[in-house]
């Protein structure tokens, strides 16, 4: 059992986001540069090391949907903005759930925009782990433009998953835009599949958004449920 999964199970909780990134890293899955800060001073130091702009996210075993609790601040451009955002997150979270345990605030690099995609996994009682792929944003929320495969999958399966969604032309490049790196995206799906295979303790997984660029892919947010 992976050490971060073992620690989370012992504590009776799901993975924190920075633990998910550590798990991902062992499977060659790219992740943003992040650092857990236990104080405002540590957050300022982390932001200076990472480089502005940055994102701040609450880390709490009691807050599953960070944005709903006002626990996320993006595009923080400098120390003054960070100080205000840090205080605002703590105020918001305490108002949302006064009993919430706060482990710290995660400071992450602000990623450049790309084509937003979503990768998910759930375990079906009959078929086992099933991988989901789709375009992020309104495409998954409103249009439900997603595809599924039961794991394990091959590279051909991964490419087929990507190609069968209605929004696939956005990845091919339309109206003069560059084609996006579908090969890297397929490789990411395979790595996620390997990680799920090796860690049956993972009950659900949600990578959203995962930015796809003309060269490479980079997840921006991840939830791993045990």
N, C-alpha and C positions, 0 to 999 in steps of 0.2 A: 504494500500500500504506500502510495506517495506520502512524503512527510507532511505536506500541507493538508492533505485529506485526513491523515491520521490525527493531526492536531485539531482540526475542525470537528471531527467526529468525537474526539475525547471531550471537547468543549460543548458538544451538543448543538452545533450550529452549521450553517452553510459556509462556503468559502468567502472570505473577504476578497475584494477585487484585486488587491495586490498579491494575494495568495494565488488567485486564478492566473495572474500574469506569470508568476513563478512556475506554476504547473505548465502553462503554455510553453514557456521557454525551454523546458526539458524535451519538448516535442518539435522544436524548431518553428513554433508558431510566433510570428512577430507580435510585439506589444509596444505601446507607447512608453516613454521614459517616465517613471513615476517614483514617488518617495512618500512614505508615511510620515506625517508630522504629528507630534504629540503636543505641540504648543505653537503659538503664533511665531515665535522666534525660529523654531525649527522649520515652519512653513516658509518663512522669508529666506532662510538659508537654502532650502530645497529649490525654491523658485529661482534663486540666483544661480544655483548650480545647473538646473535644467535649462534655464533661459526663458525669458518672457516672449510671448504670452503663455499663460498657463491656465489650467482648469483646477478647481478645488471640488472635492467630493467627500461627503461625510462617510465615515467608516463606523458602522454600528451593527451589531447582530440583530437589533430590533427594527432596523430600517431597511426593508427589502427594495422598495422603489424610491431611490434617493431623490429624484426630481419632485415626486409628489410631496415630499417633506420639506421642499425648499433647500435640499442638501447639496445642490450643485450650482456652481458659479463658473461661467466660461469666459474666455477671452480677457483674462485679467492681465493688464498691460504693464503694471509696475507695482512697487512696494506699497504705495498708498492705497491703490485699488485692492491689493491683496489683504491688507489689514482690515479694510472695510468688509470685504467679502468673507473673510474668516469669521468675523464677529457676527455677520448676518446669518451665516450657515448655522452657527451654534444657537442663535436666537430662534431661527425658523424651526430647527429640529426639536428644541425644547418645547416650543409652542405646539408642534405637531404631536409629540409624544413625550410628556414630561418625565416619564420613567425610562426613556431610551438610554441604553448604555452607549457611551461614545468612546471608541477606541482611539480616535484621532481623525485627522483630515488628510486625505490623499491629494498630493500635489502632482499633477501630470502635465506633460507638454500638450499644448493646443495643436491639434493636427490640422494640416491644410485640407481644404475641402476636396472630396473626390466623389465618385458615384457611391451612394450609400446602399449597402446590402445588409442582409441579416442572415445569420447562420444559427440554427437552433437544433436541439435534440430533445426527444422525450422517449421514455420507455413504454412501449405498448405491451399490454399483458399477454397478448398472443404472439406478436412478432418480434419482441425485443426492442433494442434501440433503433429509432428511426431518425434520420438526419433531414433537416429542412433547410432550404435555401430560397431566398427571394430578394427583391429590391427593398430597401428600407423606406422609412418615411410613409407617405400616404399610400404607397404601393402595397405595403403589407397591412396597414391599418384599415384602409378603405377598400382596396381592390382585391385583397387576399391573393396577391400574385406570388404564389410560392410553389415549390416542388418538393417532393419527398422521396427518400429511398431508405429501405431497410439496410442496416449495416451488416456486414462489411460492404464497401463499395470499391470499384476499380476506377482508374483514371477515366475510362470511357463513361462510366456511370456519372462521375463528377461533372464531366463536360456536358453530358446529356441533361443533368439537373439544371445547369446554368443555361443551356440553350433552349429549354422548353418553357421558360417563363415568358409572359407576354412582353415584359420590359427588356428583353434581351437586346433589342436594337440600341438601347442606351449604352450597353457595354461594347457594342460593335463600333460605336462612333457614328453619330448622325449630325447633319447640318454643319459639316466642317470640323467637328470635334474629333480628337484623337481616339482611336480604338483603345479600350482599356485592357489591362493585363489579365485576360481570361485564363491563361496558363497558370499564372501565379494563384489565381482564385481557385482553380481546380486542385492545385497542390495543397492549398490551405484546407480545403474540404477533406482531402485524404489524411492530412495530419490530424485534423479534429477527429476523424474516424478512428485513427490509431490510438489517440488519447482515450477515447471512450471505450475502445476494446480493452485497453490495459487497466482501466479504472472503473470496474462495474459499480463502484459506490456512487458514481455520478448518476443522479436521477434525471435532472434536466439541465440544459445548457442554453444560454442565450448570448450571442455576440451581436450587439446592435448599438450603433452602426459599425460595420466593417467597411472602411473606405477602400475603394478600388481605384488605382491610378493607372496611367499609361505604362508605368513600370512599377510593379509590386502592389501589395495589399497591406493594410494596417488596421487591425481592430482598434476601436476607440473606447469601447465599453464592454464588459463581460460579466455575466452572472453564472455561477456554477452552484447548482442545488444538489445536496447529497440526500 
